[in-house]
């Protein structure tokens, strides 16, 4: 495996090489954060760590967040970090936005029960090759160089697909492919230049190459969530699995802070409604979050979202049916050897929709 890129990419790679074990910073915990003991009531304040998000910026800039906080009596303090997993595991936040399939390892690292109590984004990554490639699928790419932004995260799911569809091993040291890890904004350029044979790409970080058709999506441009729903699940219309962003917290914190937990899900539910109604304005207002620098690029990614795949959920509230379906992702990871068969499935807390 070849590694380039920033500290976020390197952190994720260390996780993969260590079979999903984190190297956490030795910083002191946030005052009031759980440090192996029982969580306490937060007093109406929620510390949330997440990656930069355009919908959250919209809620802040439009005054929606402030208005909802005033009405509810709950305040959310956010910390933006591409290492949100590590920040939460280190005790610096009450709530984290992370992938559902990372929750079992997060629980292992914190030594405390973790629960998922809201959903937000499905896996939107695609697999692409160079414009002149004759490869049609993962099976045709055996022995080839595949660029990715992380040796875990979405690469886990493409590894699951490789095992299920081709009986091949796509992971660091697996032997059937060579993984090249770089920053997400550099992936499509490497593929365009022919430095790699294929790429696990985030569409909004690959706009120029997709626009020029110098890279060619496989699987009919379907994202991971679409492939999973249509080819591996019994619910082909439910494209909300697997989740790359759920809202998770220590179980004791959710139990001690029911009002605050409910507000987190409620305000983000307002966010996804705003997204559905104001997609164009949000993309135009925060083009940096979609890696779209020109009007043409903004139009392209908006069309992609509207016609190919919108990775935002319709509602952030979860029910038991949805939780059971998301758990099937972990079952599939066990079946294909990406997690130990003894790993417990994530715990889900179903909150009542007001």
C-alpha positions in Angstrom: 0.0 0.0 0.0 1.3 3.4 -0.9 0.4 6.4 1.3 0.4 10.1 0.6 -1.5 13.0 2.1 -2.5 14.8 5.2 -2.8 13.8 8.8 -6.4 12.8 8.4 -5.5 10.3 5.7 -2.6 9.0 7.7 -4.7 8.6 10.8 -7.3 6.6 8.8 -4.5 4.5 7.3 -3.0 3.7 10.7 -6.5 2.5 11.7 -6.7 0.1 8.8 -3.2 -1.3 9.2 -3.8 -1.9 12.8 -7.1 -3.7 11.9 -9.2 -0.7 12.9 -7.3 0.3 16.1 -6.8 4.0 16.6 -3.7 5.9 17.7 -5.2 8.6 20.0 -3.6 11.8 21.0 -2.6 12.0 24.7 -4.5 15.3 25.3 -6.5 16.0 28.4 -10.2 15.4 28.2 -12.8 18.2 27.7 -14.1 19.3 31.1 -17.2 17.3 31.9 -16.6 14.7 29.2 -16.9 11.1 30.1 -13.6 9.6 31.1 -14.6 6.0 31.7 -17.1 7.0 34.4 -20.8 7.6 34.1 -21.9 10.5 32.0 -23.5 13.5 33.7 -26.4 15.8 32.7 -25.1 18.4 30.3 -27.2 21.3 31.6 -28.6 22.1 28.1 -25.2 22.3 26.3 -24.1 19.8 23.7 -20.5 19.5 22.5 -20.6 18.1 18.9 -17.6 17.2 16.8 -18.1 16.8 13.0 -16.4 17.4 9.7 -17.2 20.7 8.0 -20.8 20.6 6.7 -22.6 23.0 4.4 -26.1 22.3 5.9 -24.9 23.2 9.3 -23.4 26.4 8.0 -26.7 27.2 6.3 -28.6 26.6 9.6 -26.2 29.0 11.4 -26.0 31.7 8.7 -29.8 31.8 8.3 -30.4 32.1 12.0 -32.3 28.8 12.1 -29.9 27.3 14.7 -30.0 30.3 17.0 -33.8 30.4 16.8 -34.2 26.7 17.5 -31.7 26.8 20.4 -33.7 29.7 22.0 -37.0 27.8 21.7 -35.6 24.6 23.0 -33.2 25.8 25.7 -30.5 23.7 24.3 -27.2 25.0 22.8 -24.9 23.1 20.5 -21.3 23.9 20.4 -19.5 22.5 17.4 -15.9 21.6 16.7 -15.0 21.0 13.1 -12.5 18.3 12.5 -11.7 15.7 9.9 -10.5 13.6 12.8 -13.9 13.6 14.5 -13.6 10.0 15.5 -10.4 10.6 17.4 -11.7 13.7 19.0 -14.7 11.9 20.4 -12.7 8.8 21.5 -10.3 11.2 23.3 -13.2 12.6 25.4 -13.5 16.0 23.7 -17.2 15.8 22.7 -20.6 14.5 23.7 -21.8 13.6 20.2 -19.9 12.6 17.1 -20.8 12.3 13.5 -19.1 9.1 12.2 -19.8 6.0 10.1 -22.1 3.4 11.6 -19.6 0.6 11.0 -16.9 2.5 12.9 -19.1 2.5 16.1 -18.0 -1.0 17.4 -14.4 0.1 17.2 -15.2 3.4 18.8 -16.9 1.5 21.7 -13.8 -0.6 22.0 -11.5 2.5 22.1 -13.6 4.4 24.7 -14.3 1.3 26.8 -17.9 2.5 27.1 -21.2 1.5 25.4 -21.9 3.8 22.4 -25.3 4.3 20.8 -26.4 5.6 17.4 -29.5 7.9 17.8 -29.7 9.7 14.4 -28.7 9.3 10.7 -27.6 11.8 8.1 -25.5 10.7 5.1 -25.2 7.5 3.1 -22.0 6.3 1.4 -21.7 8.3 -1.9 -18.4 7.0 -3.2 -18.1 5.6 -6.7 -15.6 3.5 -8.5 -14.0 5.0 -11.6 -11.3 4.1 -14.2 -9.5 6.1 -16.9 -11.4 7.0 -20.0 -9.6 4.4 -22.1 -9.9 1.5 -19.6 -11.7 -1.6 -20.7 -12.4 -2.7 -17.1 -16.1 -3.2 -16.3 -16.0 -4.0 -12.6 -13.8 -4.8 -9.6 -13.1 -8.3 -10.9 -11.4 -6.8 -14.0 -9.1 -4.7 -11.8 -7.3 -7.6 -10.0 -3.7 -6.7 -9.6 -4.3 -3.1 -10.5 -3.5 0.1 -8.6 -6.6 1.7 -6.9 -6.4 5.1 -5.4 -8.6 5.9 -2.4 -8.8 8.7 0.2 -8.7 6.3 3.1 -7.7 2.7 3.7 -10.8 2.3 5.8 -14.1 4.2 5.6 -15.6 3.7 2.1 -12.8 1.4 1.1 -14.1 -1.1 3.5 -17.4 -1.3 1.6 -15.6 -1.6 -1.8 -13.6 -4.4 -0.2 -16.8 -6.1 0.8 -18.0 -5.8 -2.8 -14.7 -7.2 -4.1 -15.1 -10.3 -1.8 -18.8 -10.8 -2.6 -18.7 -10.2 -6.3 -15.2 -11.4 -7.2 -13.8 -13.4 -4.2 -10.9 -10.9 -4.2 -9.2 -9.1 -1.3 -9.2 -5.3 -1.4 -7.6 -4.0 1.7 -4.1 -3.0 2.8 -1.8 -6.0 2.3 -4.6 -8.0 0.8 -2.5 -9.0 -2.2 -5.2 -8.8 -4.9 -4.9 -5.0 -5.5 -2.5 -2.2 -4.7 -4.0 0.6 -2.7 -2.7 4.1 -3.1 -4.0 6.5 -0.4 -4.0 10.3 -1.1 -6.1 13.3 -0.2 -9.6 13.1 -1.7 -9.1 16.2 -3.9 -6.1 14.6 -5.6 -7.5 11.2 -6.4 -9.2 12.0 -9.7 -6.1 13.8 -11.0 -4.0 10.8 -10.4 -6.5 8.6 -12.2 -6.7 11.1 -15.1 -3.0 11.1 -15.5 -2.8 7.3 -15.6 -0.7 7.1 -12.4 -3.3 4.6 -11.1 -5.8 2.2 -12.8 -8.9 3.0 -10.8 -10.2 5.2 -8.0 -12.7 5.1 -5.2 -13.8 8.6 -5.7 -16.0 11.1 -3.8 -18.0 12.6 -6.7 -17.9 16.2 -5.4 -14.1 16.0 -5.1 -13.8 14.7 -8.7 -16.0 17.3 -10.6 -13.5 18.5 -13.3 -12.6 15.0 -14.4 -16.1 13.7 -14.4 -17.2 16.8 -16.4 -14.5 16.2 -19.0 -15.1 12.5 -18.9 -11.4 11.8 -18.4 -12.5 9.4 -15.7 -15.2 6.9 -16.3 -17.5 5.6 -13.5 -18.2 1.9 -13.3 -21.4 0.2 -12.1 -23.5 2.8 -14.0 -22.2 5.6 -11.7 -23.9 4.0 -8.8 -22.7 4.9 -5.3 -21.9 2.4 -2.6 -25.3 2.9 -1.0 -27.1 2.2 -4.3 -25.0 -0.9 -5.1 -25.6 -2.3 -1.6 -29.4 -1.7 -1.8 -29.8 -3.1 -5.2 -27.4 -5.9 -5.3 -26.9 -7.1 -1.7 -30.0 -6.1 0.4 -33.6 -7.2 0.3 -34.8 -3.6 0.2 -33.6 -2.2 -3.2 -35.4 1.1 -2.7 -33.7 1.9 0.6 -30.5 3.6 -0.3 -29.7 5.0 3.1 -27.3 2.1 4.0 -24.5 2.1 4.9 -24.3 5.4 6.7 -21.0 7.3 6.6 -22.5 9.9 9.0 -24.6 8.9 12.0 -25.0 10.7 15.2 -23.5 8.7 18.1 -22.8 9.3 21.7 -22.0 7.4 24.9 -25.1 5.5 25.8 -25.0 6.9 29.3 -24.9 10.4 27.9 -28.0 9.9 25.8 -29.8 8.4 28.8 -28.8 11.3 31.1 -29.6 13.9 28.5 -32.9 13.0 26.7 -33.8 16.6 25.9 -30.4 17.4 24.5 -30.3 14.1 22.4 -33.7 14.8 21.0 -32.7 18.3 20.0 -29.6 17.1 18.2 -31.8 14.9 16.0 -34.4 17.6 15.6 -32.1 20.4 14.5 -30.4 18.1 12.0 -33.8 17.0 10.8 -34.6 20.6 10.1 -31.3 20.7 8.2 -32.1 17.9 5.8 -35.5 19.6 5.1 -33.6 22.8 4.3 -31.4 20.8 2.0 -34.3 19.3 0.2 -35.9 22.7 -0.3 -32.8 24.9 -0.9 -30.2 22.6 -2.5 -29.2 25.1 -5.2 -28.7 27.9 -2.7 -26.7 25.8 -0.3 -24.4 24.6 -3.0 -23.9 28.2 -4.3 -23.4 29.5 -0.7 -20.8 27.0 0.2 -19.1 25.8 -2.9 -15.9 24.9 -1.0 -17.8 22.0 0.7 -18.6 20.6 -2.7 -15.2 21.3 -4.3 -17.1 23.4 -6.9 -15.2 26.5 -7.9 -17.1 27.7 -10.9 -20.8 28.1 -11.8 -20.4 25.2 -14.3 -19.0 22.9 -11.6 -21.8 23.9 -9.2 -24.4 23.1 -11.9 -22.6 19.7 -12.5 -22.6 18.5 -8.9 -26.2 19.7 -8.4 -27.3 17.7 -11.5 -25.3 14.7 -10.2 -27.1 14.9 -6.9 -30.5 15.3 -8.5 -30.2 12.7 -11.2 -27.7 10.1 -9.8 -27.6 10.1 -6.0 -28.5 12.4 -3.2 -26.6 11.1 -0.2 -28.6 13.2 2.4 -31.4 11.2 4.2 -35.0 12.4 4.1 -35.2 12.3 7.9 -32.6 12.1 10.6 -34.9 10.1 12.9 -34.3 6.3 13.0 -36.8 3.6 13.8 -36.2 -0.1 14.6 -36.8 -1.2 11.1 -34.1 1.1 9.8 -31.7 0.1 12.6 -32.2 -3.6 11.8 -31.3 -2.9 8.2 -28.2 -0.9 9.1 -27.1 -3.8 11.3 -27.1 -6.0 8.2 -24.1 -4.0 7.0 -22.1 -5.2 10.0 -23.3 -8.8 9.3 -22.0 -8.5 5.7 -18.7 -7.2 7.0 -18.5 -10.2 9.3 -19.3 -12.6 6.5 -16.6 -11.1 4.3 -13.9 -11.0 7.0 -13.8 -7.2 7.5 -14.7 -7.4 11.2 -14.4 -10.3 13.7 -17.5 -12.5 13.9 -17.6 -11.8 17.7 -17.9 -8.0 17.3 -21.2 -6.8 18.6 -23.5 -4.8 16.3 -23.9 -1.1 17.0 -26.6 -0.2 19.6 -29.4 2.1 18.3 -31.6 4.4 20.3 -34.9 5.2 18.7 -36.1 8.7 19.6 -39.7 9.7 19.2 -40.4 12.1 16.3 -42.3 15.1 17.7 
